[in-house]
């Protein structure tokens, strides 16, 4: 089964003809597809998959995060119109994140056309978080490996009961478009690639009982995971552990089926790049951890998360410091991000066990606010995950050009040291806007406790100390 490739003619009204190349991948036989949405591109159907939310025993008890949802993948080069029809009314549909050159046109109550400028990742939300459609428009795939090629583990279109998949030195694991691979991956060694347009599916396994400890465990150097979709994780999803030079690129995580399904957790690793990903989880989207102390370098260093869209149902978007016994967590960059849904504190930095969390830069972040209680917390702590019951340290952290828009809410920013020694120092807020007001000294959202030193507020409209907030 080969992907369907065709050309679309656009800009006809302008008397021009611009070709947009589109690649579609048919779902395998027997894969249950969405009954909520149908997607077409120039009359060609795009198969729409489903993902689950809160399997038992996690469902109920007043917890409802929207129920099952839908997603689809295709590749595109150039602008293209996507037609969506639904059993739901599409009249009040919201597209997240808000991208200036993504346009929508309502044809009737159940038909919506979304005009894309090219590759992007969107959540199409007719009823908020209730059963959205995730639209993943990828860039065209380049030089996919051939089945039977040397050092290639190849899964073609179809459903594969793979179980545990081991990838090692100089190997490529390829999941072709139209493949649904039921299993987990252990990537151990050097120069490893995990790529494709297929789906790695964890939905057959109960919580924490999958064929591998984590859905994708990485222990190696020069490892890249790109292009694939991971559905219904049973535990932490992508975990680089004691690894160096890891790239996670254009990966789509359709999670929230179980608790503890953290999206991407770099543990005791250095030089990790997470870029152009979509992450929906029940637990933390990205958590940095310094778990073990037996590696030659157990620090968590030079981690970058950029150009990602993030959705966390129950926990944090970024968690830095819990379960961490490394000496340092430093050189962290979080930039050009869209946070479309979250519940607990979006940025929770809570080091313990004498770990030094330092040199963290957060920049160019757009947050959809839904009235959450807390936005940022910088606070060394002692908690139940710690072996050595001593707080850590926070220093040299900056937030620049962070904007919260949406519903009214507290959106607290809490900064507090644990004691005279375990303090928070050197924190800068520059052009941090919460519902149109610039965060500064005296802002109603700001809570500064003891042992917090060297705080700076920059940007237009800063208030002088002691003045009332707007």
C-alpha positions as CSV (number, residue, x, y, z in Angstrom):
1,X,0.0,0.0,0.0
2,X,1.6,3.2,-1.1
3,X,0.8,6.7,0.1
4,X,-1.5,8.7,-2.1
5,X,0.3,11.7,-3.7
6,X,-1.5,14.5,-5.6
7,X,-1.2,18.1,-6.5
8,X,-3.7,20.8,-5.5
9,X,-4.2,24.0,-7.5
10,X,-4.5,27.1,-5.4
11,X,-4.9,30.8,-5.9
12,X,-7.2,30.3,-8.8
13,X,-9.1,33.5,-7.9
14,X,-5.9,35.4,-8.5
15,X,-5.5,34.0,-12.0
16,X,-2.4,32.0,-10.8
17,X,-1.8,28.3,-10.2
18,X,0.4,27.3,-7.3
19,X,0.8,23.6,-6.6
20,X,0.7,22.2,-3.1
21,X,2.1,18.7,-2.8
22,X,0.1,16.5,-0.4
23,X,0.8,13.0,0.8
24,X,-1.9,11.0,2.5
25,X,-1.6,7.6,4.3
26,X,-4.4,5.2,4.4
27,X,-5.3,3.6,7.8
28,X,-4.7,-0.1,8.1
29,X,-7.6,-2.6,7.7
30,X,-9.3,-3.1,11.0
31,X,-8.2,0.1,12.6
32,X,-11.3,1.8,14.2
33,X,-11.6,5.3,12.8
34,X,-13.3,8.4,14.3
35,X,-17.1,8.7,13.9
36,X,-16.9,12.3,15.0
37,X,-15.0,13.8,12.1
38,X,-14.4,13.3,8.4
39,X,-11.5,15.2,6.8
40,X,-10.9,15.8,3.1
41,X,-8.3,17.6,1.1
42,X,-9.7,18.4,-2.4
43,X,-12.2,15.6,-2.1
44,X,-9.6,13.1,-1.1
45,X,-10.4,11.5,2.3
46,X,-7.9,11.7,5.1
47,X,-8.3,8.9,7.6
48,X,-9.0,10.1,11.2
49,X,-7.8,8.0,14.2
50,X,-8.9,8.1,17.8
51,X,-7.2,8.3,21.2
52,X,-8.6,7.5,24.6
53,X,-8.7,9.6,27.8
54,X,-8.7,8.2,31.3
55,X,-9.1,4.5,31.1
56,X,-10.5,2.9,34.3
57,X,-9.5,3.1,37.2
58,X,-8.6,6.7,36.5
59,X,-11.9,7.8,35.1
60,X,-14.7,9.1,37.3
61,X,-14.3,10.6,40.8
62,X,-15.3,14.0,39.3
63,X,-12.4,13.9,36.8
64,X,-13.4,14.7,33.3
65,X,-10.9,15.9,30.7
66,X,-13.0,15.8,27.6
67,X,-13.2,12.1,26.7
68,X,-11.9,10.4,23.6
69,X,-10.6,12.6,20.8
70,X,-9.5,12.3,17.2
71,X,-6.3,13.0,15.2
72,X,-5.1,12.7,11.6
73,X,-1.7,13.0,9.8
74,X,-0.8,14.1,6.3
75,X,2.2,15.7,4.7
76,X,2.1,19.0,2.8
77,X,4.3,21.4,1.0
78,X,2.7,24.8,0.4
79,X,-0.7,26.2,1.4
80,X,-3.8,23.9,1.4
81,X,-7.4,23.9,2.4
82,X,-8.7,21.2,4.7
83,X,-12.4,20.4,4.8
84,X,-13.7,19.1,8.1
85,X,-17.2,17.7,8.6
86,X,-18.6,16.6,11.9
87,X,-21.6,15.3,13.8
88,X,-20.9,18.2,16.1
89,X,-21.9,21.7,15.4
90,X,-18.8,23.5,14.1
91,X,-20.3,27.0,14.3
92,X,-18.3,28.0,17.5
93,X,-15.1,26.1,16.7
94,X,-11.9,27.5,18.2
95,X,-8.6,26.7,16.6
96,X,-5.6,26.4,18.9
97,X,-3.0,27.7,18.9
98,X,-4.1,30.9,17.3
99,X,-1.8,31.3,14.2
100,X,-2.2,34.5,12.2
101,X,-2.1,32.9,8.7
102,X,-4.4,30.0,9.6
103,X,-7.9,30.9,8.4
104,X,-11.3,29.3,8.8
105,X,-14.5,29.4,6.8
106,X,-17.8,27.9,8.0
107,X,-19.7,26.4,5.1
108,X,-22.6,25.2,7.1
109,X,-23.3,24.1,10.7
110,X,-21.3,20.9,10.3
111,X,-18.7,21.8,7.7
112,X,-15.6,23.9,8.3
113,X,-12.7,24.7,6.0
114,X,-9.3,25.4,7.6
115,X,-6.8,27.1,5.3
116,X,-3.2,26.1,6.2
117,X,-0.1,28.0,5.1
118,X,1.9,24.8,5.2
119,X,3.0,22.4,7.9
120,X,1.5,23.0,11.4
121,X,-0.1,21.3,14.3
122,X,-3.6,22.4,15.4
123,X,-6.3,21.5,17.8
124,X,-9.7,22.0,16.2
125,X,-12.2,22.5,19.1
126,X,-15.9,22.7,18.5
127,X,-16.7,22.1,22.1
128,X,-13.5,23.1,24.0
129,X,-11.6,20.2,25.4
130,X,-14.5,17.8,24.7
131,X,-13.6,15.5,21.8
132,X,-11.4,17.8,19.6
133,X,-9.7,17.0,16.3
134,X,-6.0,17.2,16.3
135,X,-4.7,18.1,12.8
136,X,-1.1,17.2,12.1
137,X,0.2,18.7,8.8
138,X,3.8,17.5,8.5
139,X,6.4,18.6,6.1
140,X,7.1,16.2,3.2
141,X,9.2,13.3,4.3
142,X,12.7,13.2,2.9
143,X,14.6,10.1,1.9
144,X,12.7,7.4,3.7
145,X,14.6,4.2,4.1
146,X,13.8,1.2,2.0
147,X,12.4,-2.1,3.3
148,X,15.2,-4.6,3.4
149,X,18.0,-2.0,3.5
150,X,21.0,-2.7,5.8
151,X,20.5,-1.7,9.4
152,X,16.9,-0.9,8.9
153,X,14.0,-2.3,11.0
154,X,11.0,-1.7,8.9
155,X,7.3,-1.7,9.7
156,X,5.2,-1.1,6.6
157,X,1.5,-0.2,6.4
158,X,-0.7,-2.5,8.5
159,X,-1.2,-3.4,12.2
160,X,1.9,-5.0,13.8
161,X,1.9,-6.8,17.2
162,X,5.5,-5.9,17.8
163,X,5.9,-6.0,21.6
164,X,9.4,-5.0,22.7
165,X,11.5,-3.5,19.8
166,X,15.3,-3.2,20.4
167,X,17.3,-0.7,18.3
168,X,21.0,-0.5,18.7
169,X,24.2,1.0,17.1
170,X,23.8,2.5,13.6
171,X,20.3,1.2,13.2
172,X,17.2,2.9,11.9
173,X,13.7,1.9,13.0
174,X,11.1,3.0,10.5
175,X,7.4,3.2,10.9
176,X,5.8,3.8,7.5
177,X,2.7,5.9,7.1
178,X,-0.3,3.7,7.5
179,X,1.5,1.5,10.1
180,X,0.1,1.0,13.6
181,X,2.9,-0.7,15.6
182,X,1.7,-2.0,19.0
183,X,4.8,-2.1,21.2
184,X,7.5,-0.2,23.0
185,X,11.1,0.7,22.0
186,X,14.5,0.4,23.7
187,X,17.1,2.4,21.8
188,X,20.5,1.6,23.3
189,X,23.7,2.6,21.5
190,X,25.1,5.2,19.1
191,X,23.8,6.8,15.9
192,X,20.2,5.5,16.2
193,X,17.2,6.9,14.2
194,X,13.5,6.2,14.9
195,X,11.4,7.8,12.2
196,X,8.5,7.7,9.9
197,X,4.8,8.7,9.6
198,X,3.4,5.7,11.4
199,X,1.8,5.3,14.9
200,X,3.5,3.6,17.9
201,X,0.5,2.4,19.8
202,X,0.5,1.6,23.6
203,X,-3.3,1.2,23.9
204,X,-3.3,-2.6,24.5
205,X,-1.4,-2.4,27.8
206,X,-2.5,-1.5,31.2
207,X,-1.0,1.2,33.3
208,X,2.8,0.6,33.8
209,X,2.5,-2.9,32.3
210,X,3.8,-2.4,28.8
211,X,6.5,-4.5,27.0
212,X,9.2,-2.0,27.9
213,X,9.6,0.1,31.0
214,X,8.8,3.3,29.1
215,X,7.2,3.6,25.6
216,X,10.5,4.8,24.1
217,X,13.5,4.4,26.3
218,X,16.7,6.0,25.0
219,X,20.1,5.2,26.4
220,X,22.8,6.3,24.0
221,X,24.5,9.0,22.0
222,X,23.4,10.6,18.8
223,X,19.8,9.4,18.8
224,X,16.9,11.0,16.9
225,X,13.2,10.4,17.1
226,X,11.3,12.1,14.3
227,X,7.9,12.2,12.5
228,X,6.0,9.4,14.3
229,X,2.9,9.6,16.4
230,X,2.7,7.9,19.8
231,X,-0.8,7.0,21.0
232,X,-2.1,6.0,24.4
233,X,1.1,5.5,26.4
234,X,1.0,3.2,29.4
235,X,3.7,5.1,31.4
236,X,6.3,7.8,30.7
237,X,6.4,8.2,26.9
238,X,9.9,9.3,25.7
239,X,12.7,9.0,28.1
240,X,16.3,9.8,27.2
241,X,18.3,8.4,30.2
242,X,22.0,8.8,30.7
243,X,22.1,10.0,27.0
244,X,23.9,12.7,25.0
245,X,23.0,14.4,21.7
246,X,19.3,13.4,21.5
247,X,16.8,15.0,19.1
248,X,13.0,14.6,19.3
249,X,11.6,16.3,16.2
250,X,8.1,16.6,14.8
251,X,6.7,13.9,17.2
252,X,3.1,13.9,18.1
253,X,2.1,12.5,21.5
254,X,-1.6,11.7,21.8
255,X,-1.8,10.7,25.4
256,X,-3.9,11.2,28.5
257,X,-5.2,7.6,28.7
258,X,-3.5,6.9,32.1
259,X,-1.7,8.7,34.9
260,X,2.1,8.9,34.8
261,X,2.1,9.3,31.0
262,X,4.7,12.1,31.1
263,X,5.5,13.3,27.6
264,X,9.2,13.7,27.3
265,X,11.5,13.2,30.4
266,X,15.2,13.8,29.8
267,X,16.9,12.1,32.8
268,X,20.6,12.6,33.7
269,X,21.1,13.6,30.0
270,X,22.9,16.3,28.2
271,X,22.4,18.1,24.9
272,X,18.7,17.2,24.2
273,X,16.7,19.1,21.7
274,X,12.9,18.8,21.6
275,X,11.5,20.7,18.6
276,X,8.3,21.1,16.6
277,X,6.3,18.6,18.7
278,X,2.7,18.3,19.8
279,X,2.3,16.9,23.3
280,X,-0.9,16.0,25.0
281,X,-0.6,14.2,28.3
282,X,-2.5,13.6,31.6
283,X,0.7,14.0,33.6
284,X,3.6,16.5,33.0
285,X,4.3,17.4,29.3
286,X,8.1,17.7,29.9
287,X,9.8,16.8,33.1
288,X,13.6,17.0,33.7
289,X,14.9,14.6,36.2
290,X,18.3,13.7,37.7
291,X,17.3,10.3,38.9
292,X,20.5,8.2,39.4
293,X,24.0,8.9,40.5
294,X,26.0,6.1,38.9
295,X,26.6,7.7,35.5
296,X,29.9,9.4,34.6
297,X,27.9,12.6,34.2
298,X,24.6,12.5,36.0
299,X,23.7,16.2,35.5
300,X,20.8,17.4,33.4
301,X,22.4,20.0,31.1
302,X,21.7,21.9,27.9
303,X,18.1,20.9,27.3
304,X,16.1,22.9,24.7
305,X,12.4,22.7,24.1
306,X,11.2,24.9,21.2
307,X,8.4,25.4,18.7
308,X,6.1,23.0,20.4
309,X,2.4,22.9,21.2
310,X,1.6,21.7,24.7
311,X,-1.5,20.4,26.4
312,X,-1.6,18.8,29.9
313,X,-4.8,17.6,31.4
314,X,-4.0,17.1,35.0
315,X,-0.4,18.1,35.9
316,X,2.3,20.6,34.8
317,X,3.6,21.7,31.5
318,X,7.2,21.9,32.7
319,X,8.4,20.2,35.9
320,X,12.0,20.8,36.8
321,X,13.5,19.3,40.0
322,X,11.4,16.6,41.4
323,X,12.9,13.1,41.8
324,X,16.3,14.7,41.1
325,X,19.6,13.8,43.0
326,X,22.0,15.2,40.4
327,X,24.3,18.0,41.4
328,X,23.1,20.3,38.6
329,X,20.2,20.9,36.3
330,X,21.3,23.8,34.1
331,X,21.4,25.3,30.7
332,X,17.7,24.9,30.1
333,X,16.0,26.8,27.3
334,X,12.2,26.8,26.8
335,X,11.3,29.0,23.8
336,X,8.7,29.7,21.1
337,X,6.0,27.6,22.7
338,X,2.2,27.5,22.7
339,X,0.5,26.2,25.9
340,X,-3.1,25.6,24.8
341,X,-4.5,23.8,27.9
342,X,-3.1,23.1,31.4
343,X,-4.3,22.4,34.9
344,X,-1.6,22.7,37.6
345,X,1.3,25.2,37.6
346,X,2.6,25.6,34.1
347,X,6.2,26.2,35.1
348,X,7.0,24.3,38.3
349,X,10.7,24.6,39.3
350,X,11.1,22.8,42.7
351,X,14.7,21.4,43.2
352,X,15.6,19.4,46.2
353,X,18.4,17.2,47.5
354,X,21.0,20.0,47.2
355,X,20.5,20.1,43.5
356,X,21.3,23.4,41.8
357,X,18.8,24.5,39.2
358,X,20.3,27.3,37.3
359,X,20.6,29.1,34.0
360,X,17.0,28.6,32.8
361,X,15.7,30.8,30.0
362,X,12.0,30.9,29.1
363,X,11.1,33.1,26.1
364,X,8.3,33.8,23.6
365,X,5.6,31.7,25.2
366,X,1.9,32.1,24.5
367,X,-0.5,30.7,27.1
368,X,-4.2,30.1,26.8
369,X,-5.5,31.0,30.2
370,X,-8.6,29.2,31.5
371,X,-8.7,30.7,35.0
372,X,-5.9,28.6,36.5
373,X,-4.7,29.3,40.0
374,X,-1.0,29.3,39.4
375,X,1.3,30.0,36.4
376,X,4.9,29.9,37.8
377,X,6.4,28.6,41.0
378,X,10.1,28.8,41.8
379,X,10.6,27.2,45.2
380,X,13.2,24.7,46.5
381,X,11.3,22.0,48.4
382,X,11.4,18.7,50.2
383,X,8.8,16.3,49.0
384,X,7.9,12.6,49.1
385,X,10.1,11.7,46.1
386,X,13.3,12.7,47.8
387,X,15.8,10.4,49.5
388,X,17.9,13.1,51.0
389,X,15.3,15.4,52.7
390,X,17.1,18.7,52.0
391,X,15.9,21.4,49.6
392,X,17.9,22.6,46.5
393,X,18.7,25.9,45.0
394,X,17.3,28.1,42.2
395,X,19.4,30.8,40.4
396,X,19.7,32.7,37.2
397,X,16.2,32.2,35.7
398,X,14.6,34.5,33.2
399,X,11.1,34.8,31.7
400,X,10.9,37.0,28.6
401,X,7.9,37.8,26.4
402,X,5.4,35.4,28.0
403,X,1.8,36.3,27.3
404,X,-1.3,34.9,29.1
405,X,-4.6,35.6,27.4
406,X,-8.1,34.2,28.0
407,X,-10.3,33.9,31.0
408,X,-9.8,35.8,34.3
409,X,-8.1,33.9,37.1
410,X,-5.4,34.2,39.8
411,X,-2.4,33.0,37.6
412,X,-0.1,33.3,40.7
413,X,3.6,33.7,40.3
414,X,5.2,32.4,43.4
415,X,8.9,32.9,44.3
416,X,10.2,31.7,47.6
417,X,13.4,30.2,49.1
418,X,13.3,27.3,51.6
419,X,15.8,28.8,54.1
420,X,18.7,31.2,54.2
421,X,21.0,28.8,52.4
422,X,18.5,27.2,49.9
423,X,17.3,30.4,48.3
424,X,16.0,31.7,45.0
425,X,18.2,34.4,43.4
426,X,18.7,36.2,40.1
427,X,15.2,36.0,38.6
428,X,14.2,38.3,35.8
429,X,10.7,38.9,34.3
430,X,10.8,40.9,31.1
431,X,7.6,41.7,29.2
432,X,5.5,39.1,31.0
433,X,1.9,39.9,30.3
434,X,-1.0,38.4,32.2
435,X,-4.4,39.3,30.7
436,X,-3.0,42.6,29.4
437,X,-1.1,43.7,32.5
438,X,2.6,43.6,32.7
439,X,4.0,41.6,35.7
440,X,6.0,43.9,38.0
441,X,6.6,44.6,41.6
442,X,3.3,45.0,43.4
443,X,1.3,43.0,40.8
444,X,-1.6,41.1,42.2
445,X,-0.4,37.8,40.8
446,X,3.0,38.1,42.4
447,X,3.8,36.3,45.7
448,X,7.4,36.8,46.9
449,X,8.3,34.9,50.0
450,X,11.4,34.8,52.1
451,X,14.9,34.1,50.8
452,X,14.2,35.4,47.3
453,X,16.9,37.8,46.2
454,X,17.9,39.8,43.1
455,X,14.5,39.9,41.4
456,X,14.2,42.2,38.3
457,X,11.2,43.3,36.3
458,X,11.7,44.8,32.9
459,X,9.4,45.9,30.1
460,X,7.0,48.6,29.2
461,X,4.6,49.9,31.8
462,X,6.4,48.5,34.9
463,X,5.1,49.9,38.2
464,X,7.2,51.4,40.8
465,X,7.5,49.4,44.1
466,X,4.5,50.0,46.4
467,X,2.1,51.3,43.7
468,X,-1.2,49.6,43.1
469,X,-1.7,47.2,40.2
470,X,-3.9,48.3,37.3
